[in-house]
């Protein structure tokens, strides 16, 4: 059994779709399943039936495992038993009989693709200061992976456009959860547009609220006050409606889109974790959505020698706004 699991590990590692952390998590799930089946039923886990798998999932649920983690276990077993079928170790995949799991928050936050993001941005009327502000709000949510409250708290003093202005690199200090700070680079076109936005003239009423202009929010309300998270949510919803986009789009969906694109561009998981301001890589993993078609393609080729030709699918993603 261990030999088969290690063969599964090797073939997962040989496919660019799976990062080292993902492989390690999948393999850990399979080993836990194998130990449970051997201990509870005293059979070879390879000979598991849908009934055995259901008992394992029930055991996980009674152990207090979250729905998102349950889905992770289910994906690991689906991949493993698909590997066994494709390598002719078994004839029937028992995971076909698993009952569907309740949708998780991760399911509700399916990321938008780049074309949809551009459509969202292009639908914004930028002829007014408010329109340009809304354009920049959505641009920063999508291109930097910010939480809406983090974006609302941004002040002018948090952005340093002179960090490396010659190469169009600015430094943005983000105030995250638990008063923790992190620094993000603002580069290229996003840098140009943010610098230009901050140079735009504003109404005098905006300035009266702040003795020091540096303490003014980067993205203030019409009267110069700090935006609320709900206000930012409404801005995103309105932009999606104006663009005629039916897919659910929220600031959090844009954050998931950022994490997923960085992952598909082969950014290390620990780097994505730092950028998002997460405590653990497990939390970050919930933000990464691998397209189902790519998952299916990977699983179909996983046991076929010489079929590992997927890296071309994962070139770097350009986020030019």
TORBA-840920 format. One record per residue (C-alpha): x, y, z. Coordinates in pm, whole numbers, plus 50000, padded with zeros to 5 digits. Layout:
! residues N
XYZ;...
***
This chain:
! residues 321
500005000050000;502775024250096;504505017249765;501385027249572;500975059049776;504585068649709;504105061749338;501075084749353;503235111149526;505875108849255;503405112548973;501695142049141;505105158749173;505825152648805;502805173248703;503215210948716;499625214648832;500545203649185;502865224049406;505005206649670;502695218049951;499645204549769;501335171149708;502325168550075;498755176050188;497215150849946;499625123450049;498995130250419;495255126550355;495745093450175;497955079350451;495395088950715;492675072050513;494775040450470;495485038550843;491785042650924;490695015250679;493334990650799;492524997051164;488714998451139;488044971850874;491264951650864;491414951950485;493804964450222;492775001050157;493154994849784;490114971949808;487954999049968;484355001949852;482115032749847;480775021350186;484275022350337;484905057050195;481625069650334;482575056450678;485855075350650;484105107850560;481635103150847;484585097351080;486175129850963;482945149051016;482505135151369;486115144751440;485225181351383;486895184851042;485615215650855;483705213050527;486575228750336;489005203250478;486505175350404;486545185950041;490325184850050;490265148950179;487725139649912;489885154649636;492935135649763;491075102449758;489575109649416;493035115849279;494505085049445;491825060749330;491855076048981;495575068648977;494865032549080;492305028348801;494595043748539;497485021548649;495224990448632;495544983749006;491734984049043;488844982548798;486275005648958;486835039249128;485025037849466;485025075749498;482335076749228;479925066249502;480785094049745;477925117349832;478325154349740;479505177050020;477875209350123;479175239849942;481845258450135;482805295050147;485555285849905;482915273849658;481125307349685;484355326249616;485125311249276;487665335049121;487045354348803;489415350548510;491515378348361;489065385648078;486235390448327;488405413348539;489175435048236;485495435848145;484705447048499;487275475248484;486335486848134;482695491048239;483615518648485;483055554548371;486395571148452;485445606148336;484805617748695;486925616649009;484485591949167;484675569548861;488465569948864;488435562449237;486185532349182;488425520448897;491465522349125;489665505049412;488805474849197;492245475249036;493965473449376;491625446449507;492345424949202;496035432649144;497175432449509;494795407749675;493745432249947;490915427250193;488245454050161;488895466850515;492615468750441;491905489550134;489535512050328;492255519050589;494905529450338;496205565050385;498345585750154;501265581750392;501035543950344;502135546949980;505715556149895;505935563449521;509615572649556;510715538049668;512075531849316;510315556649092;512825552248810;511655516348766;508025524048852;508045505849185;506185520049484;505905505549834;502485501749995;502185495350368;499045475050438;497485474150785;496075439150818;494245418851079;495475420451437;497335453151367;499855434151162;501515452550878;502935440050552;504585457650259;503515452349898;505115464649579;502995485249339;504575482748995;504285491548626;500855503148506;499245500648847;502035522948981;501445548748705;497705549248756;497875551849136;500415580149120;498265598448864;495135593249074;496765607949384;497795638749184;494265645749066;492685677149218;490065670749484;487185691949611;488045715749898;485535698050122;487745667350107;490715686050249;488935702550543;488715669750733;492495665250748;495065689950877;497755668150727;497105657050371;499195625650431;496555612850675;493815615150412;492495581450290;493815570949953;490255562549853;487925586350042;484175590050021;482555620049851;482885640750168;486465629850235;485725604050504;487115568850507;485065543950308;483435514950487;483835478750384;480155477950284;480655508250061;483525490649882;481355459649841;478625480849679;481175496449441;482225461849321;478625449649290;477625480549091;480585476848855;479715440248793;476095449648724;477125477248483;479425452648304;476615427348268;478595400748455;476365374148608;479105356348803;479205364949172;481905391349226;482895405949562;486145420349699;486805385949846;486295369449507;488915393249365;491255382949647;490725346349557;491365354849191;494665371149286;495805340849489;494815316349215;496595335448938;499745338449146;499665300949210;499145292348844;502055315448762;504165292648986;504555317349271;505625297249581;502805291449829;504725307550115;505155339349908;501425340549833;500825335350206;502995365550291;501355387550028;497855378950151;498825383150515;497825348050621;499045330250932;499305295550778;499765279950435;496615259250499;494585291550509;496215303250186;495475269850018;491735276750056;492155307549834;493665288049546;491215274149291;492655251449023;490325250648721;488355218148710;489295211848347;492975212548438;492365189148731;490595164648504;493335166848242;495965160348508;494135130548653;493555115648310;497265116548228;498645109048572;499365072348509;500445075548146;504185075848091;505485105147891;502195123947913;503405151048148;503295180547911;501325205448118;503865232448215;503025253747911;499605259648064;501105277848358;503075306948219;503275339248418;500125360248425;500405396748324;498105419148529;498325450448317;495525474148404;
***
